[in-house]
C-alpha cells in the first residue's frame, strides 16, 4: 500500500499554489534592486508576497522582513550579547540562545503539566525575575501542539516598564489557527514558509512598526536595510502564495475536519493502549497534532517501526543531525527521562484521510501489543 505522511509539523507538502508561483517566478529575469522594467517585475513579485504574508500574520507589509527561515529570524530578532529568557518548551532556534547565556537563565519561564505558561519565572513573578533584553514565547508548540495565549504575559512584561522585547514563535500556528500580530503582544514574530506549504529555505521576521533590528547580514541594504543580499525571489514568491492559500483554508474552517481526525486517532489508540500518555490533552492544541508516550518504548524505535510499516512520523522536532533524542519539551513539562524518550508525534495535514488515520492506528497498536508482550 502507498506510504502515509503524518509529519506535517516537520515540513508540509508543497502547495500547488506555491509551486505555480515559483515556476512563474523562474521566468522573471530581473534583480529586485534594479530600476529597469525587468528589475521592477522581480520587485513586484517580492512585494506581492510581502503583502500576502502580512495578511496571514495580521501586520502591515512594511513589518515583514524576509529571511532564509525561522532560525535566521530568531538570530535577527535577538541582538548580539543580549540576554534571553524563555521556557524549556521552546524550539532549539530560540532555546539555544537561552542556554548560551548560562544555566541560571535556562528554562526561566515556568509551564504547567500541560505545557502552558503559568505567568511566573522560577516560581516568582515577572517583576522579580525578568531583567532580560528578550523574552521568547511560542504561539504553538511543534511537538505537543499546545497553544499559548501570549498576550497576557506580554502585558505583564509591559507593566514592568523595562526595555524588554517580546519574541513570539508563530511558526507552527500560522496557517493552522487564526493569528493576529497585534493580539499576540509581540514585538517580533518568527515565520517559516515550509511549515504551511511553501518552499524550504525561506521565512520571515515580523518587526513591530517603530522598532528596528541590527542587520546580521550586511551588504547592499536589501529588506529595508535589515537583511542584505539579493532576495530569494523564487522562494519568496512561493512563500507568499502558500501564505495566501493557508489563510483561505483557516478562514474556511478546513482544519476543523483535521481536528476530528486527530480525535478519532487518539480515541482508537486510547481504547487499547492503556499505559499510553497523551501529552497536553487537557490544553488547547493545534488541530492536527498528537503527541503520546508509552513509557519504556523508545520513541526512536517507534519511528523506525512505523517507517517500515509505511508511515512517516517523528519523535520530537526535526533536527539537523537526524538523531532522535529525549524530548526537552516533555522534560520541561515535568515528565521523567523514560517518558520523555518514549514520546512520538503524529501531525496530520489537510489531505490526511480517516482511512490514513485508522490504518496508522491499526499498525501502531499491533506494534504496541508486541512491545507489551516482550516487556511482560
C-alpha positions in Angstrom: 0.0 0.0 0.0 1.1 3.6 -0.5 3.0 5.4 2.2 1.2 7.8 4.5 2.8 11.1 5.5 2.0 12.1 9.1 4.8 14.5 9.8 3.4 17.8 8.7 4.9 19.8 11.6 8.4 18.9 10.4 7.5 20.1 6.9 4.2 20.4 5.0 3.9 19.2 1.4 4.4 22.0 -1.2 1.1 23.6 -2.0 0.1 23.7 -5.7 -0.3 27.4 -5.4 3.3 27.8 -4.2 4.6 25.5 -6.9 2.8 27.5 -9.6 4.1 30.8 -8.2 7.6 29.6 -8.1 7.5 28.3 -11.7 6.2 31.7 -12.8 8.9 33.5 -10.8 11.6 31.4 -12.6 10.7 33.2 -15.8 11.3 36.7 -14.3 14.9 37.6 -15.1 15.4 40.9 -13.2 17.1 41.7 -10.0 14.7 43.2 -7.5 17.2 46.0 -6.8 17.4 47.0 -10.5 15.4 50.0 -11.6 14.6 48.9 -15.1 11.5 47.1 -16.2 12.8 43.6 -15.5 14.0 44.6 -12.1 10.7 46.2 -11.3 8.9 43.0 -12.3 11.0 41.0 -9.9 10.5 43.6 -7.2 6.7 43.3 -7.7 6.8 39.6 -7.0 8.6 40.2 -3.7 6.3 43.0 -2.7 3.2 40.9 -3.6 4.5 38.1 -1.4 5.2 40.6 1.4 1.6 41.7 1.3 0.4 38.1 1.3 2.5 37.1 4.3 1.4 40.3 6.1 -2.3 39.4 5.6 -1.7 36.0 7.1 0.1 37.3 10.1 -2.1 40.3 10.6 0.5 43.0 10.2 1.5 45.7 7.7 3.7 44.7 4.7 6.4 47.1 5.9 6.8 45.0 9.0 7.7 41.8 7.1 11.4 41.1 6.7 12.2 38.0 4.5 14.9 35.7 5.8 16.2 32.2 5.0 13.9 30.7 7.6 12.7 31.0 11.2 16.1 30.2 12.7 17.6 33.2 10.9 14.6 35.2 12.0 15.4 34.4 15.6 19.0 35.4 15.1 17.9 38.7 13.6 15.5 39.5 16.5 18.0 38.7 19.2 20.9 41.2 19.3 24.4 40.1 19.9 25.2 39.8 23.6 21.5 40.1 24.5 20.2 38.1 27.5 17.2 35.9 26.6 14.6 34.1 28.7 12.1 31.5 27.7 10.5 28.3 28.8 12.1 24.9 28.2 9.4 24.1 25.6 10.9 26.4 23.0 12.3 25.3 19.7 16.1 25.0 19.5 16.2 28.0 17.3 15.3 30.0 20.4 16.4 27.7 23.2 20.0 27.7 22.1 20.2 31.4 22.8 18.9 30.9 26.3 21.3 28.1 27.0 24.2 30.1 25.7 23.7 32.7 28.4 24.3 30.3 31.3 22.4 27.7 33.3 20.8 30.3 35.6 18.8 31.7 32.7 17.9 28.4 31.0 14.2 27.4 31.2 13.4 30.6 33.1 9.7 30.8 32.4 7.5 28.2 34.1 5.0 25.9 32.4 2.4 23.6 34.0 2.0 19.9 33.3 0.1 20.6 30.1 2.9 22.8 28.8 1.1 26.1 29.3 2.9 29.2 30.6 1.9 29.9 34.2 2.9 33.6 34.2 5.8 33.0 36.6 9.5 32.6 36.3 11.3 30.1 38.5 8.2 30.3 40.8 8.3 34.1 41.2 6.6 37.0 39.5 8.0 38.6 36.3 8.7 41.7 38.4 11.2 39.8 40.5 12.8 37.8 37.7 12.6 39.3 34.2 15.5 41.6 33.6 16.4 40.3 30.2 16.6 42.0 26.8 14.3 39.5 25.0 11.6 37.2 26.3 10.6 34.4 23.8 7.3 32.6 23.8 5.6 30.2 21.4 2.2 30.6 19.9 2.1 26.8 19.4 4.5 24.0 20.4 5.8 21.9 17.5 5.9 18.7 19.5 2.8 18.7 21.6 0.6 21.2 19.6 -0.2 23.1 22.8 -1.3 26.7 22.1 -0.3 29.7 24.2 -2.2 32.9 24.8 0.9 35.1 24.7 -0.8 38.5 25.2 -1.4 38.3 29.0 2.3 37.5 29.5 3.3 40.3 27.2 1.1 42.7 29.1 2.7 41.6 32.4 6.1 42.5 30.8 4.8 45.9 29.6 3.7 46.7 33.2 7.3 46.4 34.3 8.2 49.4 32.2 11.5 47.8 31.3 13.0 47.7 27.9 12.0 44.1 27.2 11.2 42.9 23.7 8.7 40.0 23.2 9.6 37.5 20.5 6.8 35.1 19.5 7.5 31.9 17.6 4.4 31.6 15.4 5.9 29.0 13.0 3.5 26.2 13.8 0.5 28.3 14.5 0.5 30.2 11.2 -1.7 28.5 8.6 -3.4 26.2 11.1 -5.2 28.6 13.5 -6.1 32.2 13.3 -3.2 34.5 14.3 -3.0 38.3 14.9 0.3 40.1 15.3 -1.4 42.8 17.4 -3.3 40.4 19.6 -0.2 38.3 20.3 1.5 41.1 22.2 4.7 40.5 20.2 7.4 43.0 19.2 8.8 40.3 16.8 7.2 37.2 15.2 9.0 34.3 13.5 7.5 32.6 10.5 8.6 29.8 8.2 7.3 29.0 4.7 7.7 25.2 4.6 5.6 24.7 7.7 2.5 26.0 5.8 3.1 24.5 2.4 5.7 26.9 1.0 9.3 26.0 0.0 12.1 25.2 2.4 14.8 27.8 3.0 12.6 30.9 3.3 10.9 32.6 6.2 10.3 36.0 7.8 10.7 38.1 10.9 7.9 40.5 11.6 9.2 43.6 13.2 6.7 45.9 15.0 6.4 49.3 13.5 8.7 51.8 15.2 11.2 49.2 16.3 14.3 48.1 14.4 16.9 45.3 14.4 20.6 45.2 13.8 21.4 43.5 10.5 23.2 40.3 10.9 23.9 40.0 7.1 25.4 43.3 5.8 25.8 44.4 2.3 23.6 46.2 -0.2 20.8 47.1 2.3 18.0 44.9 0.9 14.9 44.2 3.1 14.8 47.8 4.3 18.4 47.6 5.5 17.7 44.7 7.8 18.8 41.8 5.8 21.2 42.3 2.9 21.7 40.1 -0.1 19.7 39.7 -3.3 16.3 38.4 -2.4 15.3 34.7 -3.0 12.6 35.8 -5.4 11.5 32.3 -6.3 11.3 31.1 -2.7 9.6 34.3 -1.6 7.0 34.1 -4.3 6.2 30.5 -3.2 6.0 31.7 0.4 3.6 34.4 -0.5 1.3 32.1 -2.5 1.4 29.5 0.3 0.5 32.1 2.9 -2.5 33.3 0.8 -3.7 29.7 0.4 -3.2 28.9 4.1 -5.2 32.0 5.1 -8.1 30.9 2.9 -8.0 27.4 4.5 -8.0 28.8 8.0 -10.8 31.3 7.2 -12.9 28.5 5.7 -12.5 26.3 8.8 -10.9 23.4 6.9 -8.8 22.5 9.9 -11.9 21.6 11.9 -12.1 18.3 9.9 -8.5 17.6 10.7 -9.2 18.1 14.4 -11.9 15.4 14.1 -9.4 13.0 12.6 -7.0 13.7 15.5 -9.7 12.8 18.0 -10.5 9.6 16.0 -6.9 8.7 16.2 -6.5 9.3 19.9 -9.7 7.5 20.8 -8.6 4.5 18.7 -5.3 4.3 20.5 -6.5 5.1 24.0 -9.1 2.3 23.8 -6.4 -0.4 23.8 -3.1 1.2 24.8 -4.0 1.8 28.5 -0.4 2.8 29.5 0.0 5.4 26.8 0.0 9.1 27.9 -1.4 11.7 25.5 0.6 14.8 26.2 -1.2 18.1 26.5 -4.6 16.5 26.0 -6.2 18.8 28.5 -5.0 22.0 26.9 -5.9 23.8 23.7 -3.9 22.3 20.9 -3.3 22.7 17.2 -6.0 20.8 15.3 -3.5 18.4 13.7 -1.0 17.4 16.4 -1.0 14.4 18.7 2.0 13.7 21.0 1.9 10.5 23.0 4.3 8.4 25.0 4.3 4.8 26.2 7.0 4.8 29.0 9.8 2.4 28.2 9.1 2.0 24.5 11.7 4.3 22.9 10.4 6.9 20.5 13.2 6.2 18.1 12.1 2.6 17.9 8.5 3.5 17.2 9.6 5.9 14.4 11.6 3.1 12.7 8.8 0.5 13.2 6.2 2.9 11.7 8.5 3.8 8.9 8.9 0.2 7.9 5.1 -0.1 8.1 4.7 2.8 5.6 4.1 5.7 7.9 6.2 8.9 8.4 6.0 10.2 11.9 8.6 11.8 14.3 9.9 11.8 17.8 10.0 15.5 18.7 11.2 18.3 16.4 13.3 17.5 13.4 16.9 18.4 14.0 19.8 18.7 11.5 21.7 15.7 12.9 18.8 13.4 12.1 19.2 11.8 15.5 16.3 11.2 17.9 16.7 12.4 21.5 14.7 12.6 24.6 12.2 15.5 24.3 13.4 18.6 26.2 9.8 19.8 25.8 8.4 16.9 27.8 11.2 17.3 30.4 10.2 20.9 30.9 6.6 19.8 31.4 7.7 17.6 34.3 7.9 14.2 32.6 10.7 11.9 33.6 13.5 10.9 31.2 12.0 7.5 30.4 8.7 9.1 29.3 10.4 11.9 27.5 12.4 9.5 25.4 9.3 7.4 24.6 7.2 10.1 23.0 6.3 10.3 19.3 4.4 13.0 17.4 1.8 12.4 14.7 0.9 15.6 12.8 -1.8 15.5 10.2 -2.5 17.6 7.2 -5.4 18.8 5.1 -5.1 15.9 2.8 -5.0 13.3 5.6 -8.0 10.9 5.4 -9.8 8.9 8.0 -8.5 5.8 6.3 -5.0 7.0 6.8 -5.6 7.6 10.5 -7.2 4.2 11.1 -4.5 2.4 9.1 -1.9 4.1 11.3 -3.8 3.2 14.5 -4.0 -0.4 13.4 -0.3 -0.6 12.6 0.8 1.2 15.8 -1.4 -0.9 18.0 0.0 -4.1 16.5 3.5 -2.9 17.5 2.3 -1.8 20.9 0.9 -5.3 21.6 4.3 -6.8 20.6 6.1 -4.3 22.9 3.8 -5.2 25.9 4.3 -8.9 25.2 8.1 -8.6 25.2 8.0 -6.4 28.3 5.8 -8.8 30.3 
